[in-house]
Amino acid sequence: MLVKFNFLSQALMEQTNVTMILPSWTLFDSGKGKAESYVPGTKFQVLYLLHGGTGDDSDYIHFSNILRYAEEHKIAVVMPSGHNSSYENEPEHVQPWPHRYWDFVFDELPRVCAAMFPISTKREDTFVAGLSMGSMGAAKWAVYGPERVCAAVLMSGGGMDTNKIMQVVGQYGSEGGGTDFNVDVKGLKAQGFKLIDTDDKLYRTARENVAQGKPLPKLFMTCGGNDFIRIFAHECRDILKGYGYDVFYEEIPGYAHEWDFWDLALRKALDEWLPIRHDVLLPEQACPPTDNKKRGI
């Protein structure tokens, strides 16, 4: 079931669009042992899925098979529109109202969805993912809200600085917006260029989470073997692993910064990586699942 809704966001101080997938019953559910989807009180595990730069809430519906994957695995998927914000708050001096994109996606959106839709708010039922710019938002969510999210999928990115990425693109990038160019990492480091600044708030908080014994979300990082951004992903992976985070990393040769790769990553994430139930969450007092054979199906 595809849901599109619009509401007045207090964090953004404007109307905003959200695309959402709520799994519905399919002809194949009974054969796969899936529970009845329409028992009162039923809830779904949820994946907050963040788009990349220049995109919006409709990207994943247009360019991936996420609707089919969500239906198959019985997981709700929430896709907000973050524009080109890097999911960060605008400075307070922006007039008349600053767009607080981080407050919107991290705080307001989950509250609205939990109030209006049948999704679970338990940590073990909550996941976040994103591609490129969206992976940076997903990394922030995992670090700043470890008590709220079980795992994060970072596709073609992670805890990175957009300005530094653009500096590399400007220095080494091919014409026409290609993303499969090579980067002289040794040359950059010889210039004193740090791919990732570990003094940044994100990494300071990541270290503090470990020191304070907070629950650490599992991190699934993946990147195309021909994507220039993989050099940043390698650095992010190694830093977080060094802190004590459980980081799974997979790099697939032949792919660049592209939808064919991100669709493959989404399928793997839901099929293999994420610790999801692959079924609805029935209420404790619910009746046994309906036998579909009695419906004549």
DAVEN-V493788 format. One record per residue. N is the residue number from 1. PHI is phi as a letter, one per 40 degrees, with the letter a starting at -180 (* if undefined). Layout:
BEGIN
N,PHI ; N,PHI
END
This chain:
BEGIN
1,* ; 2,c ; 3,b ; 4,b ; 5,b ; 6,b ; 7,a ; 8,c ; 9,c ; 10,c ; 11,c ; 12,c ; 13,f ; 14,a ; 15,c ; 16,b ; 17,b ; 18,b ; 19,b ; 20,b ; 21,b ; 22,b ; 23,d ; 24,b ; 25,c ; 26,b ; 27,c ; 28,c ; 29,c ; 30,c ; 31,c ; 32,c ; 33,g ; 34,c ; 35,c ; 36,c ; 37,c ; 38,b ; 39,c ; 40,d ; 41,g ; 42,c ; 43,b ; 44,b ; 45,c ; 46,b ; 47,b ; 48,c ; 49,b ; 50,b ; 51,c ; 52,c ; 53,d ; 54,g ; 55,c ; 56,a ; 57,c ; 58,c ; 59,d ; 60,c ; 61,c ; 62,c ; 63,b ; 64,b ; 65,b ; 66,c ; 67,c ; 68,c ; 69,c ; 70,c ; 71,c ; 72,c ; 73,c ; 74,f ; 75,b ; 76,c ; 77,b ; 78,b ; 79,b ; 80,c ; 81,b ; 82,b ; 83,f ; 84,b ; 85,c ; 86,f ; 87,f ; 88,b ; 89,c ; 90,c ; 91,d ; 92,c ; 93,c ; 94,c ; 95,b ; 96,c ; 97,b ; 98,c ; 99,c ; 100,c ; 101,c ; 102,c ; 103,c ; 104,c ; 105,c ; 106,c ; 107,b ; 108,c ; 109,d ; 110,d ; 111,c ; 112,c ; 113,c ; 114,c ; 115,c ; 116,b ; 117,b ; 118,c ; 119,b ; 120,c ; 121,b ; 122,c ; 123,d ; 124,c ; 125,b ; 126,b ; 127,b ; 128,b ; 129,a ; 130,a ; 131,b ; 132,f ; 133,d ; 134,c ; 135,c ; 136,c ; 137,c ; 138,c ; 139,c ; 140,c ; 141,d ; 142,c ; 143,c ; 144,c ; 145,b ; 146,c ; 147,c ; 148,b ; 149,b ; 150,c ; 151,a ; 152,b ; 153,b ; 154,b ; 155,c ; 156,f ; 157,i ; 158,i ; 159,c ; 160,b ; 161,b ; 162,d ; 163,c ; 164,c ; 165,c ; 166,c ; 167,c ; 168,c ; 169,d ; 170,c ; 171,c ; 172,b ; 173,c ; 174,c ; 175,c ; 176,g ; 177,g ; 178,c ; 179,b ; 180,b ; 181,c ; 182,c ; 183,b ; 184,c ; 185,c ; 186,c ; 187,c ; 188,c ; 189,c ; 190,c ; 191,c ; 192,g ; 193,c ; 194,c ; 195,c ; 196,b ; 197,c ; 198,c ; 199,c ; 200,c ; 201,d ; 202,d ; 203,c ; 204,c ; 205,c ; 206,d ; 207,c ; 208,c ; 209,d ; 210,c ; 211,c ; 212,c ; 213,g ; 214,c ; 215,c ; 216,b ; 217,c ; 218,c ; 219,b ; 220,b ; 221,b ; 222,a ; 223,a ; 224,c ; 225,c ; 226,b ; 227,c ; 228,d ; 229,c ; 230,c ; 231,c ; 232,c ; 233,c ; 234,c ; 235,c ; 236,c ; 237,d ; 238,c ; 239,c ; 240,c ; 241,c ; 242,c ; 243,c ; 244,h ; 245,c ; 246,c ; 247,b ; 248,c ; 249,b ; 250,b ; 251,b ; 252,b ; 253,c ; 254,g ; 255,b ; 256,b ; 257,c ; 258,a ; 259,c ; 260,d ; 261,c ; 262,c ; 263,c ; 264,c ; 265,c ; 266,c ; 267,c ; 268,c ; 269,d ; 270,c ; 271,c ; 272,b ; 273,c ; 274,c ; 275,c ; 276,b ; 277,c ; 278,g ; 279,a ; 280,c ; 281,b ; 282,c ; 283,c ; 284,d ; 285,c ; 286,c ; 287,c ; 288,d ; 289,d ; 290,c ; 291,c ; 292,c ; 293,c ; 294,c ; 295,c ; 296,g ; 297,c
END
